[in-house]
């Protein structure tokens, strides 16, 4: 069940809009963009292409893998004023910038 406390990010794969990542009080949802489904390449093997949203009580492991760690997490947390345990907040604060992988997440205002 969705509620009023929702955070949202846009997921891009090689600069193509791939889908939307939502965080509610209860769960995380990742939904592929309908146009991206024609691409035939998922953002991750753990998130195969499908029209139905993915649901999880915790941040999906694939997205957790994009998070900074160690001293860099501490720096990001302090500079962006985000709690290190707020995985979604850290992800949104850092992933839209210069990343090493093909996937970026940008804050959806």
N, CA and C atoms as an extended XYZ file, in Angstrom:
327
Properties=species:S:1:pos:R:3:atomname:S:1:resname:S:1:resid:I:1 pbc="F F F"
N         0.838       -1.189        0.000 N   UNK     1
C         0.000        0.000        0.000 CA  UNK     1
C         0.881        1.250        0.000 C   UNK     1
N         0.614        2.152       -0.900 N   UNK     2
C         1.367        3.393       -0.998 CA  UNK     2
C         0.832        4.374        0.044 C   UNK     2
N         1.714        5.254        0.499 N   UNK     3
C         1.290        6.284        1.442 CA  UNK     3
C         1.847        7.620        1.003 C   UNK     3
N         1.652        8.640        1.815 N   UNK     4
C         2.048        9.986        1.425 CA  UNK     4
C         3.532       10.256        1.541 C   UNK     4
N         4.276        9.431        2.253 N   UNK     5
C         5.710        9.648        2.435 CA  UNK     5
C         6.481        8.868        1.365 C   UNK     5
N         6.594        9.469        0.181 N   UNK     6
C         7.197        8.786       -0.954 CA  UNK     6
C         8.396        9.588       -1.453 C   UNK     6
N         9.494        8.889       -1.695 N   UNK     7
C        10.658        9.479       -2.351 CA  UNK     7
C        10.826        8.759       -3.676 C   UNK     7
N        11.287        9.484       -4.680 N   UNK     8
C        11.351        8.897       -6.013 CA  UNK     8
C        12.634        9.301       -6.716 C   UNK     8
N        13.188        8.367       -7.469 N   UNK     9
C        14.348        8.635       -8.294 CA  UNK     9
C        14.149        8.075       -9.686 C   UNK     9
N        14.736        8.738      -10.651 N   UNK    10
C        14.703        8.254      -12.028 CA  UNK    10
C        15.980        7.469      -12.290 C   UNK    10
N        15.829        6.269      -12.829 N   UNK    11
C        16.952        5.390      -13.096 CA  UNK    11
C        17.308        5.482      -14.581 C   UNK    11
N        18.596        5.732      -14.844 N   UNK    12
C        19.073        5.825      -16.217 CA  UNK    12
C        20.119        4.750      -16.479 C   UNK    12
N        20.062        4.167      -17.662 N   UNK    13
C        21.038        3.178      -18.096 CA  UNK    13
C        21.680        3.740      -19.356 C   UNK    13
N        22.962        4.061      -19.272 N   UNK    14
C        23.677        4.665      -20.414 CA  UNK    14
C        22.895        5.854      -20.968 C   UNK    14
N        22.444        6.734      -20.084 N   UNK    15
C        21.710        7.955      -20.422 CA  UNK    15
C        20.308        7.729      -20.992 C   UNK    15
N        19.824        6.477      -20.996 N   UNK    16
C        18.447        6.199      -21.404 CA  UNK    16
C        17.604        6.058      -20.136 C   UNK    16
N        16.434        6.687      -20.125 N   UNK    17
C        15.542        6.566      -18.978 CA  UNK    17
C        15.064        5.123      -18.886 C   UNK    17
N        15.488        4.421      -17.835 N   UNK    18
C        15.201        2.993      -17.689 CA  UNK    18
C        13.988        2.725      -16.811 C   UNK    18
N        13.743        3.573      -15.817 N   UNK    19
C        12.617        3.318      -14.931 CA  UNK    19
C        12.621        4.217      -13.722 C   UNK    19
N        11.769        3.868      -12.771 N   UNK    20
C        11.573        4.674      -11.583 CA  UNK    20
C        11.779        3.824      -10.334 C   UNK    20
N        12.522        4.375       -9.386 N   UNK    21
C        12.731        3.736       -8.097 CA  UNK    21
C        11.990        4.560       -7.051 C   UNK    21
N        11.060        3.926       -6.343 N   UNK    22
C        10.267        4.596       -5.321 CA  UNK    22
C        10.585        4.026       -3.954 C   UNK    22
N        10.548        4.900       -2.957 N   UNK    23
C        10.662        4.467       -1.565 CA  UNK    23
C         9.444        5.002       -0.830 C   UNK    23
N         8.720        4.105       -0.180 N   UNK    24
C         7.621        4.500        0.688 CA  UNK    24
C         8.027        4.122        2.114 C   UNK    24
N         7.168        4.373        3.066 N   UNK    25
C         7.462        3.931        4.436 CA  UNK    25
C         7.527        2.418        4.532 C   UNK    25
N         6.818        1.725        3.650 N   UNK    26
C         6.670        0.281        3.733 CA  UNK    26
C         7.593       -0.523        2.838 C   UNK    26
N         7.972        0.034        1.669 N   UNK    27
C         8.712       -0.772        0.705 CA  UNK    27
C         9.400        0.089       -0.353 C   UNK    27
N        10.193       -0.602       -1.164 N   UNK    28
C        10.821       -0.027       -2.345 CA  UNK    28
C        10.156       -0.646       -3.561 C   UNK    28
N        10.010        0.141       -4.613 N   UNK    29
C         9.468       -0.360       -5.864 CA  UNK    29
C        10.362        0.109       -7.003 C   UNK    29
N        10.651       -0.790       -7.913 N   UNK    30
C        11.344       -0.413       -9.134 CA  UNK    30
C        10.464       -0.824      -10.299 C   UNK    30
N        10.202        0.117      -11.195 N   UNK    31
C         9.370       -0.136      -12.366 CA  UNK    31
C        10.115        0.317      -13.613 C   UNK    31
N        10.244       -0.595      -14.572 N   UNK    32
C        10.867       -0.239      -15.848 CA  UNK    32
C         9.970        0.697      -16.637 C   UNK    32
N        10.561        1.618      -17.330 N   UNK    33
C         9.881        2.494      -18.272 CA  UNK    33
C         9.429        1.642      -19.469 C   UNK    33
N         8.205        1.853      -19.918 N   UNK    34
C         7.655        1.042      -21.024 CA  UNK    34
C         8.530        1.115      -22.276 C   UNK    34
N         9.055        2.286      -22.592 N   UNK    35
C         9.911        2.416      -23.781 CA  UNK    35
C        11.234        1.675      -23.601 C   UNK    35
N        11.746        1.657      -22.371 N   UNK    36
C        13.016        0.976      -22.114 CA  UNK    36
C        12.872       -0.529      -22.263 C   UNK    36
N        11.689       -1.069      -22.035 N   UNK    37
C        11.468       -2.511      -22.173 CA  UNK    37
C        11.794       -2.992      -23.591 C   UNK    37
N        11.688       -2.114      -24.577 N   UNK    38
C        12.024       -2.460      -25.963 CA  UNK    38
C        13.527       -2.615      -26.160 C   UNK    38
N        14.308       -2.114      -25.207 N   UNK    39
C        15.769       -2.131      -25.287 CA  UNK    39
C        16.348       -3.538      -25.251 C   UNK    39
N        15.663       -4.460      -24.611 N   UNK    40
C        16.077       -5.862      -24.485 CA  UNK    40
C        17.265       -6.089      -23.563 C   UNK    40
N        17.732       -5.043      -22.879 N   UNK    41
C        18.845       -5.184      -21.942 CA  UNK    41
C        18.414       -4.650      -20.578 C   UNK    41
N        18.335       -5.523      -19.570 N   UNK    42
C        17.961       -5.048      -18.236 CA  UNK    42
C        19.095       -4.246      -17.608 C   UNK    42
N        18.772       -3.471      -16.591 N   UNK    43
C        19.819       -2.721      -15.889 CA  UNK    43
C        20.678       -3.664      -15.059 C   UNK    43
N        20.117       -4.835      -14.714 N   UNK    44
C        20.816       -5.819      -13.902 CA  UNK    44
C        20.210       -7.195      -14.170 C   UNK    44
N        21.027       -8.231      -14.060 N   UNK    45
C        20.506       -9.587      -14.204 CA  UNK    45
C        19.545       -9.912      -13.067 C   UNK    45
N        19.688       -9.242      -11.938 N   UNK    46
C        18.800       -9.479      -10.801 CA  UNK    46
C        17.455       -8.763      -10.961 C   UNK    46
N        17.333       -7.913      -11.981 N   UNK    47
C        16.087       -7.202      -12.271 CA  UNK    47
C        15.758       -7.380      -13.756 C   UNK    47
N        15.373       -8.603      -14.149 N   UNK    48
C        15.059       -8.848      -15.566 CA  UNK    48
C        13.944       -7.929      -16.053 C   UNK    48
N        13.928       -7.670      -17.335 N   UNK    49
C        12.904       -6.816      -17.910 CA  UNK    49
C        11.524       -7.420      -17.692 C   UNK    49
N        10.605       -6.592      -17.217 N   UNK    50
C         9.198       -6.979      -17.089 CA  UNK    50
C         8.375       -5.726      -16.858 C   UNK    50
N         7.101       -5.813      -17.197 N   UNK    51
C         6.216       -4.657      -17.036 CA  UNK    51
C         5.807       -4.437      -15.589 C   UNK    51
N         5.664       -5.502      -14.812 N   UNK    52
C         5.217       -5.386      -13.434 CA  UNK    52
C         6.320       -4.793      -12.568 C   UNK    52
N         5.940       -3.978      -11.590 N   UNK    53
C         6.943       -3.415      -10.673 CA  UNK    53
C         7.575       -4.500       -9.800 C   UNK    53
N         8.812       -4.285       -9.417 N   UNK    54
C         9.490       -5.109       -8.424 CA  UNK    54
C         9.218       -4.487       -7.059 C   UNK    54
N         8.977       -5.313       -6.063 N   UNK    55
C         8.709       -4.859       -4.702 CA  UNK    55
C         9.742       -5.471       -3.761 C   UNK    55
N        10.173       -4.691       -2.763 N   UNK    56
C        11.101       -5.207       -1.762 CA  UNK    56
C        10.949       -4.408       -0.475 C   UNK    56
N        11.080       -5.081        0.656 N   UNK    57
C        11.053       -4.389        1.957 CA  UNK    57
C        12.352       -3.617        2.187 C   UNK    57
N        13.453       -4.083        1.571 N   UNK    58
C        14.767       -3.435        1.679 CA  UNK    58
C        15.177       -2.919        0.311 C   UNK    58
N        16.107       -1.982        0.298 N   UNK    59
C        16.632       -1.498       -0.970 CA  UNK    59
C        17.194       -2.682       -1.756 C   UNK    59
N        16.844       -2.780       -3.021 N   UNK    60
C        17.275       -3.892       -3.862 CA  UNK    60
C        18.803       -4.017       -3.828 C   UNK    60
N        19.325       -5.234       -3.718 N   UNK    61
C        20.779       -5.428       -3.660 CA  UNK    61
C        21.531       -4.746       -4.805 C   UNK    61
N        20.965       -4.754       -6.006 N   UNK    62
C        21.635       -4.088       -7.123 CA  UNK    62
C        21.876       -2.614       -6.815 C   UNK    62
N        20.857       -1.928       -6.305 N   UNK    63
C        20.994       -0.502       -5.992 CA  UNK    63
C        21.894       -0.282       -4.787 C   UNK    63
N        21.855       -1.187       -3.813 N   UNK    64
C        22.770       -1.093       -2.670 CA  UNK    64
C        24.218       -1.155       -3.138 C   UNK    64
N        24.457       -1.931       -4.175 N   UNK    65
C        25.809       -2.056       -4.717 CA  UNK    65
C        26.344       -0.771       -5.332 C   UNK    65
N        25.472        0.180       -5.605 N   UNK    66
C        25.893        1.471       -6.166 CA  UNK    66
C        26.292        2.471       -5.087 C   UNK    66
N        26.055        2.121       -3.819 N   UNK    67
C        26.334        3.040       -2.719 CA  UNK    67
C        27.826        3.160       -2.425 C   UNK    67
N        28.268        4.358       -2.037 N   UNK    68
C        29.653        4.506       -1.587 CA  UNK    68
C        29.842        3.767       -0.264 C   UNK    68
N        31.093        3.446        0.048 N   UNK    69
C        31.392        2.713        1.279 CA  UNK    69
C        32.517        3.401        2.045 C   UNK    69
N        32.674        2.984        3.302 N   UNK    70
C        33.804        3.411        4.126 CA  UNK    70
C        33.897        4.912        4.289 C   UNK    70
N        35.130        5.412        4.186 N   UNK    71
C        35.379        6.834        4.407 CA  UNK    71
C        34.656        7.701        3.379 C   UNK    71
N        34.473        7.193        2.152 N   UNK    72
C        33.784        7.982        1.133 CA  UNK    72
C        32.306        8.148        1.500 C   UNK    72
N        31.695        7.103        2.061 N   UNK    73
C        30.315        7.209        2.537 CA  UNK    73
C        30.217        8.275        3.620 C   UNK    73
N        31.187        8.313        4.522 N   UNK    74
C        31.180        9.322        5.584 CA  UNK    74
C        31.254       10.738        5.004 C   UNK    74
N        32.109       10.919        4.016 N   UNK    75
C        32.255       12.240        3.383 CA  UNK    75
C        30.964       12.640        2.676 C   UNK    75
N        30.401       11.713        1.911 N   UNK    76
C        29.151       11.997        1.195 CA  UNK    76
C        28.043       12.315        2.187 C   UNK    76
N        27.955       11.529        3.235 N   UNK    77
C        26.915       11.727        4.246 CA  UNK    77
C        27.012       13.119        4.861 C   UNK    77
N        28.223       13.521        5.224 N   UNK    78
C        28.399       14.842        5.834 CA  UNK    78
C        28.140       15.960        4.824 C   UNK    78
N        28.674       15.839        3.618 N   UNK    79
C        28.539       16.930        2.649 CA  UNK    79
C        27.107       17.072        2.134 C   UNK    79
N        26.380       15.966        2.033 N   UNK    80
C        25.003       16.012        1.537 CA  UNK    80
C        23.968       16.072        2.656 C   UNK    80
N        24.462       16.009        3.907 N   UNK    81
C        23.580       16.039        5.085 CA  UNK    81
C        22.533       14.913        5.036 C   UNK    81
N        23.042       13.693        4.793 N   UNK    82
C        22.199       12.501        4.709 CA  UNK    82
C        22.751       11.469        5.689 C   UNK    82
N        21.879       10.850        6.450 N   UNK    83
C        22.276        9.795        7.383 CA  UNK    83
C        22.882        8.620        6.603 C   UNK    83
N        23.992        8.076        7.084 N   UNK    84
C        24.650        6.966        6.388 CA  UNK    84
C        23.751        5.738        6.291 C   UNK    84
N        22.767        5.620        7.158 N   UNK    85
C        21.853        4.474        7.123 CA  UNK    85
C        20.634        4.720        6.226 C   UNK    85
N        20.514        5.937        5.706 N   UNK    86
C        19.446        6.266        4.756 CA  UNK    86
C        19.954        5.928        3.356 C   UNK    86
N        19.900        4.643        3.024 N   UNK    87
C        20.471        4.169        1.757 CA  UNK    87
C        19.871        4.879        0.551 C   UNK    87
N        18.569        5.076        0.565 N   UNK    88
C        17.924        5.740       -0.564 CA  UNK    88
C        18.405        7.185       -0.680 C   UNK    88
N        18.480        7.880        0.454 N   UNK    89
C        18.955        9.262        0.443 CA  UNK    89
C        20.380        9.382       -0.062 C   UNK    89
N        21.245        8.471        0.383 N   UNK    90
C        22.639        8.468       -0.089 CA  UNK    90
C        22.674        8.161       -1.581 C   UNK    90
N        21.896        7.183       -2.012 N   UNK    91
C        21.868        6.800       -3.426 CA  UNK    91
C        21.448        7.972       -4.305 C   UNK    91
N        20.382        8.650       -3.917 N   UNK    92
C        19.890        9.792       -4.687 CA  UNK    92
C        20.890       10.944       -4.661 C   UNK    92
N        21.574       11.116       -3.548 N   UNK    93
C        22.527       12.224       -3.406 CA  UNK    93
C        23.795       12.020       -4.211 C   UNK    93
N        24.168       10.780       -4.475 N   UNK    94
C        25.466       10.524       -5.098 CA  UNK    94
C        25.398        9.950       -6.488 C   UNK    94
N        24.393        9.180       -6.797 N   UNK    95
C        24.409        8.413       -8.032 CA  UNK    95
C        24.195        9.258       -9.280 C   UNK    95
N        23.562       10.398       -9.152 N   UNK    96
C        23.351       11.245      -10.320 CA  UNK    96
C        24.603       11.954      -10.770 C   UNK    96
N        25.640       11.881       -9.956 N   UNK    97
C        26.892       12.529      -10.318 CA  UNK    97
C        27.770       11.559      -11.102 C   UNK    97
N        29.023       11.814      -11.150 N   UNK    98
C        29.969       11.039      -11.939 CA  UNK    98
C        30.142        9.632      -11.361 C   UNK    98
N        29.502        8.640      -11.998 N   UNK    99
C        29.592        7.270      -11.517 CA  UNK    99
C        30.421        6.430      -12.478 C   UNK    99
N        30.901        5.290      -11.984 N   UNK   100
C        31.744        4.433      -12.806 CA  UNK   100
C        30.949        3.450      -13.640 C   UNK   100
N        29.718        3.172      -13.279 N   UNK   101
C        28.915        2.194      -13.994 CA  UNK   101
C        27.987        2.822      -15.007 C   UNK   101
N        27.181        1.962      -15.635 N   UNK   102
C        26.248        2.404      -16.668 CA  UNK   102
C        24.949        2.935      -16.088 C   UNK   102
N        24.692        2.689      -14.790 N   UNK   103
C        23.422        3.075      -14.173 CA  UNK   103
C        23.617        4.277      -13.260 C   UNK   103
N        22.747        5.260      -13.422 N   UNK   104
C        22.713        6.415      -12.528 CA  UNK   104
C        21.283        6.616      -12.056 C   UNK   104
N        21.147        7.199      -10.877 N   UNK   105
C        19.836        7.516      -10.330 CA  UNK   105
C        19.812        9.009      -10.061 C   UNK   105
N        18.795        9.658      -10.563 N   UNK   106
C        18.658       11.108      -10.373 CA  UNK   106
C        17.412       11.398       -9.567 C   UNK   106
N        17.524       12.355       -8.701 N   UNK   107
C        16.378       12.770       -7.872 CA  UNK   107
C        15.247       13.223       -8.777 C   UNK   107
N        14.060       12.753       -8.501 N   UNK   108
C        12.860       13.144       -9.239 CA  UNK   108
C        12.110       14.133       -8.369 C   UNK   108
N        12.177       15.386       -8.722 N   UNK   109
C        11.572       16.440       -7.895 CA  UNK   109
C        10.089       16.413       -8.060 C   UNK   109
